[in-house]
Structures are given as structure tokens and as C-alpha cells.
Amino acid sequence: MPERSTVEVDGPAIRRIRKHAGVDMSTLAEQVGITANYLSRIETGTRRRVRPSVYAALRRHLGAADDELLAPGEARTQRT
């Protein structure tokens, strides 16, 4: 099965987990390799789709489960 070019994420879940972990936006953005502005757009839902590599980095740095950061519906079709 070919890899998907983008993954739809749940921005509010990313924000909730990040805040619960006590990580500020600029720190997480730097760890993931994106700008704080881009992360803000993801968390607010302005940007709903990200590259699989960004999704994997967010999961890794937040310690999230396989589909915890995916948008509803995306979890059933995407495993990273």
C-alpha cells in the first residue's frame, strides 16, 4: 500500500496533550522541525493536514498513541 502524502490531524488534541506535558509551542515546534507559527495553525485547525513525517515527529515528541492525534475518521484508515 503506498504511503499517503498527508495525514489529517486533530489540532485541539495536539494542543491538549502538549499543554498537559508542559511543553511550550516553540519548544515542540523546534523538536518536530517546524515553525511555531505552523504548529499554531495545526493546533487551531487552520492547517488540518500534515506530512506523515511531521505527524510521526509530533507523536514521538508528545508520547502519543498510534492514532491519538489523528482527526476522527482518519484513525480508521491511517496507521503510522
C-alpha positions as CSV (number, residue, x, y, z in Angstrom):
1,M,0.0,0.0,0.0
2,P,1.5,3.4,-1.0
3,E,2.2,5.9,1.8
4,R,-0.2,8.8,1.9
5,S,1.1,12.2,1.1
6,T,-0.7,13.9,4.1
7,V,-2.4,12.9,7.3
8,E,-5.4,14.7,8.8
9,V,-4.7,15.6,12.4
10,D,-6.8,16.6,15.5
11,G,-5.3,20.0,16.3
12,P,-7.1,20.5,19.6
13,A,-5.9,17.1,20.8
14,I,-2.3,18.1,19.9
15,R,-2.7,21.3,21.9
16,R,-4.3,19.5,24.9
17,I,-1.5,16.8,25.0
18,R,1.2,19.4,24.5
19,K,-0.1,21.6,27.4
20,H,-0.6,18.5,29.6
21,A,3.0,17.6,29.0
22,G,4.1,21.1,30.0
23,V,5.8,21.8,26.7
24,D,5.6,25.2,25.1
25,M,4.7,25.7,21.5
26,S,8.1,26.9,20.3
27,T,9.9,24.0,22.0
28,L,7.7,21.4,20.4
29,A,7.9,23.1,17.1
30,E,11.7,23.1,17.3
31,Q,11.8,19.4,18.3
32,V,9.5,18.5,15.4
33,G,11.4,20.6,12.9
34,I,8.6,23.1,12.0
35,T,7.9,26.7,12.9
36,A,5.9,27.7,15.9
37,N,3.5,29.5,13.5
38,Y,3.0,26.3,11.6
39,L,2.3,24.4,14.9
40,S,-0.2,27.1,15.9
41,R,-2.0,26.7,12.6
42,I,-2.1,22.9,13.2
43,E,-3.4,23.3,16.8
44,T,-6.1,25.8,15.8
45,G,-7.3,23.8,12.9
46,T,-6.3,26.3,10.3
47,R,-4.0,23.6,8.9
48,R,-5.6,20.2,9.2
49,R,-3.3,18.1,7.1
50,V,0.4,17.4,7.7
51,R,3.1,15.2,6.1
52,P,3.5,11.8,7.6
53,S,6.9,12.7,8.9
54,V,5.5,15.7,10.8
55,Y,2.8,13.5,12.2
56,A,5.3,10.9,13.3
57,A,7.5,13.6,14.9
58,L,4.6,15.0,16.8
59,R,3.6,11.6,18.1
60,R,7.2,10.8,19.1
61,H,7.8,14.1,21.0
62,L,4.4,14.1,22.7
63,G,4.5,10.4,23.5
64,A,1.1,9.9,21.8
65,A,-0.5,6.6,20.9
66,D,-0.8,5.5,17.2
67,D,-4.0,7.3,16.4
68,E,-4.3,9.7,19.3
69,L,-3.5,12.8,17.2
70,L,-5.5,11.8,14.1
71,A,-8.7,13.5,13.2
72,P,-11.9,11.5,13.7
73,G,-12.3,9.2,10.7
74,E,-8.7,9.3,9.8
75,A,-7.8,6.9,12.6
76,R,-9.7,4.1,10.9
77,T,-7.7,4.4,7.7
78,Q,-4.2,5.6,8.6
79,R,-1.6,3.9,10.7
80,T,1.9,5.4,11.1
